[in-house]
Amino acid sequence: MIKNQLKVLWKDLFNDELDYINWYFDNVYNEENTKIFLKNNKVYGMLFENSYHISIGEDRFMGRYLVGVGVTPEKRGEGVMKELLLKSLKEAYDFGEEFIYLTPIDKKIYERFGFAYISTLSKYELEFPVLCDFKKEFKIEKIQDESYDQNILIKLKEFYREVSQEYYIKVAREKENYKKILSEIFCEDGLIYISYDIAGKINGYMSLVKSESIYVKEILFKDKDTLEGLLSILYGYKDYY
């Protein structure tokens, strides 16, 4: 079965946890949005396309985010990735899509196909003692499973729309986007902390997963006090990590 081969190849190439791989194929995977290189009924290369709306300034475009682009080691250097990428690029052009992006391990691989740098994903490391003086000024709610109030999705969408106005390039997020984001967090046994101002409106949130250390996947906030409040939550884990 092709789907099972794709799962095995994903695990081999990217070494993600099986729970996450199963979540992706149960919730995101779409056969029509997947490009594969198949020979003698065996998958040697794959590329997954996820549709998003991208806002650039005042304009909004339909685009695709490429993930899971990979080729088995024994087939690398034989043009497999080139074939998959060119198929995806041509299809996007034919459909009138104007924006295609990805997060590459090595950007040089993709530059020859017309991709160009737009931003860097930054990673910061903090030791627990740095957080000891941070104080919580606002109410913070923890969500850790699918039993949350569905109205929170609308509130998150509205908060994101407000706080992301300062960004020139951004992914548009609607209610369904946040539903999928939370589902992905929970599949990794993660959780999300949501901060509320005195009027009861969301002024920040932080999603995280815990393994040998605590990894904050995303944090958005309106001001310094909100940021400090969210980070103060992390200090509460100091005795366990």
Short mmCIF file of the C-alpha atoms (twelve columns), coordinates in Angstrom:
data_MODEL
# 
_entry.id   MODEL 
# 
loop_
_atom_site.group_PDB 
_atom_site.id 
_atom_site.type_symbol 
_atom_site.label_atom_id 
_atom_site.label_alt_id 
_atom_site.label_comp_id 
_atom_site.label_asym_id 
_atom_site.label_seq_id 
_atom_site.Cartn_x 
_atom_site.Cartn_y 
_atom_site.Cartn_z 
_atom_site.pdbx_PDB_model_num 
ATOM 1   C CA . MET A 1   0.000   0.000  0.000   1 
ATOM 2   C CA . ILE A 2   1.432   3.379  -1.095  1 
ATOM 3   C CA . LYS A 3   0.333   5.192  2.068   1 
ATOM 4   C CA . ASN A 4   2.192   2.752  4.302   1 
ATOM 5   C CA . GLN A 5   5.307   3.070  2.136   1 
ATOM 6   C CA . LEU A 6   5.140   6.842  2.499   1 
ATOM 7   C CA . LYS A 7   4.928   6.518  6.293   1 
ATOM 8   C CA . VAL A 8   7.955   4.240  6.372   1 
ATOM 9   C CA . LEU A 9   9.945   6.568  4.109   1 
ATOM 10  C CA . TRP A 10  8.975   9.602  6.249   1 
ATOM 11  C CA . LYS A 11  10.168  7.818  9.385   1 
ATOM 12  C CA . ASP A 12  13.417  6.776  7.697   1 
ATOM 13  C CA . LEU A 13  14.238  10.222 6.309   1 
ATOM 14  C CA . PHE A 14  13.025  12.565 9.050   1 
ATOM 15  C CA . ASN A 15  12.944  10.343 12.153  1 
ATOM 16  C CA . ASP A 16  9.725   11.887 13.484  1 
ATOM 17  C CA . GLU A 17  7.766   10.082 16.168  1 
ATOM 18  C CA . LEU A 18  5.290   7.510  14.871  1 
ATOM 19  C CA . ASP A 19  2.395   9.258  16.653  1 
ATOM 20  C CA . TYR A 20  3.102   12.441 14.708  1 
ATOM 21  C CA . ILE A 21  3.477   10.584 11.390  1 
ATOM 22  C CA . ASN A 22  0.142   8.822  11.935  1 
ATOM 23  C CA . TRP A 23  -1.480  12.142 12.858  1 
ATOM 24  C CA . TYR A 24  -0.215  13.770 9.665   1 
ATOM 25  C CA . PHE A 25  -1.504  10.988 7.443   1 
ATOM 26  C CA . ASP A 26  -4.851  10.869 9.276   1 
ATOM 27  C CA . ASN A 27  -5.453  14.625 9.353   1 
ATOM 28  C CA . VAL A 28  -3.440  16.356 6.632   1 
ATOM 29  C CA . TYR A 29  -2.408  13.845 3.981   1 
ATOM 30  C CA . ASN A 30  -4.313  14.006 0.709   1 
ATOM 31  C CA . GLU A 31  -3.437  11.663 -2.146  1 
ATOM 32  C CA . GLU A 32  -4.321  14.347 -4.699  1 
ATOM 33  C CA . ASN A 33  -1.809  16.763 -3.132  1 
ATOM 34  C CA . THR A 34  1.052   14.286 -3.012  1 
ATOM 35  C CA . LYS A 35  3.749   13.742 -5.597  1 
ATOM 36  C CA . ILE A 36  5.624   10.453 -5.547  1 
ATOM 37  C CA . PHE A 37  8.363   8.797  -7.559  1 
ATOM 38  C CA . LEU A 38  7.339   5.199  -8.051  1 
ATOM 39  C CA . LYS A 39  9.328   2.395  -9.678  1 
ATOM 40  C CA . ASN A 40  8.300   -1.276 -9.674  1 
ATOM 41  C CA . ASN A 41  5.570   -0.375 -7.152  1 
ATOM 42  C CA . LYS A 42  8.148   0.964  -4.705  1 
ATOM 43  C CA . VAL A 43  8.225   4.596  -3.522  1 
ATOM 44  C CA . TYR A 44  11.653  6.205  -3.890  1 
ATOM 45  C CA . GLY A 45  10.693  9.880  -3.566  1 
ATOM 46  C CA . MET A 46  7.860   11.987 -2.142  1 
ATOM 47  C CA . LEU A 47  6.609   15.550 -1.856  1 
ATOM 48  C CA . PHE A 48  3.519   16.761 0.012   1 
ATOM 49  C CA . GLU A 49  1.618   19.974 -0.804  1 
ATOM 50  C CA . ASN A 50  -0.448  21.806 1.806   1 
ATOM 51  C CA . SER A 51  -2.665  24.665 0.623   1 
ATOM 52  C CA . TYR A 52  -2.578  28.023 2.425   1 
ATOM 53  C CA . HIS A 53  -3.529  31.621 1.851   1 
ATOM 54  C CA . ILE A 54  -0.533  33.951 2.082   1 
ATOM 55  C CA . SER A 55  -0.834  37.654 2.885   1 
ATOM 56  C CA . ILE A 56  1.845   39.976 1.505   1 
ATOM 57  C CA . GLY A 57  1.149   43.547 2.497   1 
ATOM 58  C CA . GLU A 58  -2.468  44.232 1.574   1 
ATOM 59  C CA . ASP A 59  -2.615  41.412 -1.001  1 
ATOM 60  C CA . ARG A 60  -3.666  37.819 -0.426  1 
ATOM 61  C CA . PHE A 61  -2.593  34.848 -2.515  1 
ATOM 62  C CA . MET A 62  -3.447  31.184 -2.735  1 
ATOM 63  C CA . GLY A 63  -0.298  29.138 -2.327  1 
ATOM 64  C CA . ARG A 64  1.166   25.831 -1.282  1 
ATOM 65  C CA . TYR A 65  3.584   24.843 1.444   1 
ATOM 66  C CA . LEU A 66  5.822   21.928 0.506   1 
ATOM 67  C CA . VAL A 67  6.708   19.463 3.250   1 
ATOM 68  C CA . GLY A 68  8.197   15.992 3.474   1 
ATOM 69  C CA . VAL A 69  10.314  16.462 0.356   1 
ATOM 70  C CA . GLY A 70  12.603  13.472 0.377   1 
ATOM 71  C CA . VAL A 71  14.340  10.822 -1.708  1 
ATOM 72  C CA . THR A 72  15.730  7.472  -0.569  1 
ATOM 73  C CA . PRO A 73  19.529  7.599  -0.233  1 
ATOM 74  C CA . GLU A 74  20.141  5.082  -3.013  1 
ATOM 75  C CA . LYS A 75  18.213  7.238  -5.535  1 
ATOM 76  C CA . ARG A 76  19.762  10.611 -4.705  1 
ATOM 77  C CA . GLY A 77  21.612  12.296 -7.531  1 
ATOM 78  C CA . GLU A 78  19.380  10.687 -10.160 1 
ATOM 79  C CA . GLY A 79  17.014  13.634 -10.664 1 
ATOM 80  C CA . VAL A 80  14.152  12.279 -8.559  1 
ATOM 81  C CA . MET A 81  13.700  15.441 -6.487  1 
ATOM 82  C CA . LYS A 82  13.966  17.587 -9.609  1 
ATOM 83  C CA . GLU A 83  11.148  15.634 -11.251 1 
ATOM 84  C CA . LEU A 84  8.887   15.968 -8.198  1 
ATOM 85  C CA . LEU A 85  9.560   19.688 -7.740  1 
ATOM 86  C CA . LEU A 86  9.029   20.535 -11.398 1 
ATOM 87  C CA . LYS A 87  5.707   18.677 -11.383 1 
ATOM 88  C CA . SER A 88  4.556   20.662 -8.360  1 
ATOM 89  C CA . LEU A 89  5.766   23.987 -9.753  1 
ATOM 90  C CA . LYS A 90  4.100   23.447 -13.129 1 
ATOM 91  C CA . GLU A 91  0.838   22.399 -11.497 1 
ATOM 92  C CA . ALA A 92  0.874   25.485 -9.269  1 
ATOM 93  C CA . TYR A 93  1.482   27.669 -12.337 1 
ATOM 94  C CA . ASP A 94  -1.365  26.001 -14.247 1 
ATOM 95  C CA . PHE A 95  -3.716  26.514 -11.267 1 
ATOM 96  C CA . GLY A 96  -2.781  30.192 -11.001 1 
ATOM 97  C CA . GLU A 97  -1.113  29.842 -7.611  1 
ATOM 98  C CA . GLU A 98  1.363   32.648 -7.022  1 
ATOM 99  C CA . PHE A 99  3.224   31.609 -3.897  1 
ATOM 100 C CA . ILE A 100 5.088   28.397 -3.053  1 
ATOM 101 C CA . TYR A 101 7.257   28.078 0.023   1 
ATOM 102 C CA . LEU A 102 9.060   25.545 2.185   1 
ATOM 103 C CA . THR A 103 11.437  25.283 5.130   1 
ATOM 104 C CA . PRO A 104 14.533  23.592 3.707   1 
ATOM 105 C CA . ILE A 105 17.402  21.896 5.500   1 
ATOM 106 C CA . ASP A 106 19.710  23.302 2.806   1 
ATOM 107 C CA . LYS A 107 18.359  26.287 0.858   1 
ATOM 108 C CA . LYS A 108 20.965  25.846 -1.886  1 
ATOM 109 C CA . ILE A 109 19.126  22.746 -3.093  1 
ATOM 110 C CA . TYR A 110 16.063  24.802 -3.967  1 
ATOM 111 C CA . GLU A 111 17.575  28.055 -5.204  1 
ATOM 112 C CA . ARG A 112 18.246  26.554 -8.633  1 
ATOM 113 C CA . PHE A 113 14.493  25.984 -8.973  1 
ATOM 114 C CA . GLY A 114 13.724  29.668 -8.404  1 
ATOM 115 C CA . PHE A 115 13.182  29.654 -4.645  1 
ATOM 116 C CA . ALA A 116 14.564  32.618 -2.720  1 
ATOM 117 C CA . TYR A 117 15.115  33.386 0.944   1 
ATOM 118 C CA . ILE A 118 12.370  35.350 2.765   1 
ATOM 119 C CA . SER A 119 12.968  34.698 6.472   1 
ATOM 120 C CA . THR A 120 14.883  32.686 9.041   1 
ATOM 121 C CA . LEU A 121 13.459  30.429 11.724  1 
ATOM 122 C CA . SER A 122 15.243  31.513 14.894  1 
ATOM 123 C CA . LYS A 123 15.922  29.210 17.821  1 
ATOM 124 C CA . TYR A 124 16.602  30.470 21.334  1 
ATOM 125 C CA . GLU A 125 17.732  28.527 24.379  1 
ATOM 126 C CA . LEU A 126 16.894  29.675 27.914  1 
ATOM 127 C CA . GLU A 127 18.001  28.229 31.226  1 
ATOM 128 C CA . PHE A 128 15.406  28.139 33.991  1 
ATOM 129 C CA . PRO A 129 17.185  30.666 36.301  1 
ATOM 130 C CA . VAL A 130 16.685  33.358 33.629  1 
ATOM 131 C CA . LEU A 131 12.911  33.047 34.147  1 
ATOM 132 C CA . CYS A 132 12.798  33.250 37.946  1 
ATOM 133 C CA . ASP A 133 11.900  36.958 38.138  1 
ATOM 134 C CA . PHE A 134 9.146   36.879 35.523  1 
ATOM 135 C CA . LYS A 135 5.691   37.555 36.951  1 
ATOM 136 C CA . LYS A 136 2.217   36.596 35.778  1 
ATOM 137 C CA . GLU A 137 0.073   39.720 35.349  1 
ATOM 138 C CA . PHE A 138 -2.884  38.149 33.529  1 
ATOM 139 C CA . LYS A 139 -5.146  35.112 33.738  1 
ATOM 140 C CA . ILE A 140 -3.641  32.124 31.919  1 
ATOM 141 C CA . GLU A 141 -5.625  29.061 30.805  1 
ATOM 142 C CA . LYS A 142 -4.109  25.659 29.991  1 
ATOM 143 C CA . ILE A 143 -5.546  23.492 27.201  1 
ATOM 144 C CA . GLN A 144 -4.168  19.990 26.805  1 
ATOM 145 C CA . ASP A 145 -6.760  17.867 25.009  1 
ATOM 146 C CA . GLU A 146 -9.634  17.993 22.526  1 
ATOM 147 C CA . SER A 147 -12.253 18.811 25.181  1 
ATOM 148 C CA . TYR A 148 -11.696 22.578 24.881  1 
ATOM 149 C CA . ASP A 149 -14.505 25.060 24.118  1 
ATOM 150 C CA . GLN A 150 -14.683 25.404 20.335  1 
ATOM 151 C CA . ASN A 151 -15.238 29.161 20.690  1 
ATOM 152 C CA . ILE A 152 -11.547 29.408 21.581  1 
ATOM 153 C CA . LEU A 153 -10.741 28.792 17.912  1 
ATOM 154 C CA . ILE A 154 -12.563 31.957 16.871  1 
ATOM 155 C CA . LYS A 155 -10.841 33.954 19.612  1 
ATOM 156 C CA . LEU A 156 -7.425  32.658 18.534  1 
ATOM 157 C CA . LYS A 157 -8.178  33.561 14.914  1 
ATOM 158 C CA . GLU A 158 -9.171  37.099 15.909  1 
ATOM 159 C CA . PHE A 159 -6.097  37.515 18.118  1 
ATOM 160 C CA . TYR A 160 -3.787  36.255 15.377  1 
ATOM 161 C CA . ARG A 161 -5.335  38.645 12.864  1 
ATOM 162 C CA . GLU A 162 -4.763  41.575 15.225  1 
ATOM 163 C CA . VAL A 163 -1.225  40.753 16.354  1 
ATOM 164 C CA . SER A 164 0.022   39.744 12.887  1 
ATOM 165 C CA . GLN A 165 -0.842  43.088 11.286  1 
ATOM 166 C CA . GLU A 166 2.748   44.252 11.787  1 
ATOM 167 C CA . TYR A 167 4.108   41.378 9.673   1 
ATOM 168 C CA . TYR A 168 4.499   42.087 5.977   1 
ATOM 169 C CA . ILE A 169 4.442   38.400 4.969   1 
ATOM 170 C CA . LYS A 170 2.268   35.955 6.888   1 
ATOM 171 C CA . VAL A 171 0.116   32.871 6.552   1 
ATOM 172 C CA . ALA A 172 -3.583  33.624 6.850   1 
ATOM 173 C CA . ARG A 173 -5.194  31.651 9.677   1 
ATOM 174 C CA . GLU A 174 -8.853  30.861 10.092  1 
ATOM 175 C CA . LYS A 175 -10.788 28.807 12.631  1 
ATOM 176 C CA . GLU A 176 -10.038 25.527 10.851  1 
ATOM 177 C CA . ASN A 177 -6.313  26.328 10.782  1 
ATOM 178 C CA . TYR A 178 -6.260  26.676 14.555  1 
ATOM 179 C CA . LYS A 179 -8.273  23.503 14.989  1 
ATOM 180 C CA . LYS A 180 -5.568  21.637 13.068  1 
ATOM 181 C CA . ILE A 181 -2.766  23.417 14.955  1 
ATOM 182 C CA . LEU A 182 -4.190  22.371 18.320  1 
ATOM 183 C CA . SER A 183 -4.784  18.836 17.087  1 
ATOM 184 C CA . GLU A 184 -1.127  18.604 16.014  1 
ATOM 185 C CA . ILE A 185 0.053   19.861 19.414  1 
ATOM 186 C CA . PHE A 186 -2.070  17.307 21.271  1 
ATOM 187 C CA . CYS A 187 -0.881  14.422 19.092  1 
ATOM 188 C CA . GLU A 188 2.625   15.134 20.433  1 
ATOM 189 C CA . ASP A 189 1.294   15.217 24.035  1 
ATOM 190 C CA . GLY A 190 1.819   18.971 23.986  1 
ATOM 191 C CA . LEU A 191 -0.331  21.725 25.405  1 
ATOM 192 C CA . ILE A 192 -1.125  25.388 24.919  1 
ATOM 193 C CA . TYR A 193 -1.282  28.212 27.450  1 
ATOM 194 C CA . ILE A 194 -3.567  31.144 26.603  1 
ATOM 195 C CA . SER A 195 -3.277  34.545 28.298  1 
ATOM 196 C CA . TYR A 196 -6.279  36.885 28.729  1 
ATOM 197 C CA . ASP A 197 -6.273  40.621 29.443  1 
ATOM 198 C CA . ILE A 198 -8.499  42.214 32.077  1 
ATOM 199 C CA . ALA A 199 -11.316 42.531 29.522  1 
ATOM 200 C CA . GLY A 200 -11.202 38.787 28.870  1 
ATOM 201 C CA . LYS A 201 -9.651  39.035 25.398  1 
ATOM 202 C CA . ILE A 202 -6.696  36.920 24.349  1 
ATOM 203 C CA . ASN A 203 -3.450  38.872 24.528  1 
ATOM 204 C CA . GLY A 204 -1.041  35.988 23.962  1 
ATOM 205 C CA . TYR A 205 -0.522  32.256 23.790  1 
ATOM 206 C CA . MET A 206 2.262   29.700 23.922  1 
ATOM 207 C CA . SER A 207 2.280   26.111 22.654  1 
ATOM 208 C CA . LEU A 208 4.867   23.617 23.853  1 
ATOM 209 C CA . VAL A 209 5.883   19.984 23.920  1 
ATOM 210 C CA . LYS A 210 7.916   18.234 26.605  1 
ATOM 211 C CA . SER A 211 10.595  15.584 26.185  1 
ATOM 212 C CA . GLU A 212 14.101  15.800 27.655  1 
ATOM 213 C CA . SER A 213 13.603  19.557 27.673  1 
ATOM 214 C CA . ILE A 214 10.679  21.892 27.030  1 
ATOM 215 C CA . TYR A 215 10.294  23.032 23.454  1 
ATOM 216 C CA . VAL A 216 8.115   26.085 22.818  1 
ATOM 217 C CA . LYS A 217 6.733   25.588 19.306  1 
ATOM 218 C CA . GLU A 218 5.067   28.978 18.995  1 
ATOM 219 C CA . ILE A 219 4.610   32.051 21.146  1 
ATOM 220 C CA . LEU A 220 2.647   35.188 20.214  1 
ATOM 221 C CA . PHE A 221 2.002   38.129 22.498  1 
ATOM 222 C CA . LYS A 222 0.867   41.749 22.492  1 
ATOM 223 C CA . ASP A 223 3.314   43.238 24.954  1 
ATOM 224 C CA . LYS A 224 6.212   42.599 27.333  1 
ATOM 225 C CA . ASP A 225 3.982   41.855 30.348  1 
ATOM 226 C CA . THR A 226 2.138   39.156 28.419  1 
ATOM 227 C CA . LEU A 227 5.414   37.600 27.280  1 
ATOM 228 C CA . GLU A 228 6.800   37.559 30.823  1 
ATOM 229 C CA . GLY A 229 3.588   35.976 32.108  1 
ATOM 230 C CA . LEU A 230 3.752   33.171 29.578  1 
ATOM 231 C CA . LEU A 231 7.443   32.541 30.208  1 
ATOM 232 C CA . SER A 232 6.815   32.496 33.961  1 
ATOM 233 C CA . ILE A 233 4.728   29.372 33.351  1 
ATOM 234 C CA . LEU A 234 7.856   27.621 32.095  1 
ATOM 235 C CA . TYR A 235 9.661   28.345 35.348  1 
ATOM 236 C CA . GLY A 236 7.100   26.138 37.081  1 
ATOM 237 C CA . TYR A 237 8.668   23.141 35.337  1 
ATOM 238 C CA . LYS A 238 12.155  23.790 36.759  1 
ATOM 239 C CA . ASP A 239 12.006  20.887 39.222  1 
ATOM 240 C CA . TYR A 240 11.174  18.357 36.514  1 
ATOM 241 C CA . TYR A 241 13.367  19.363 33.532  1 
# 
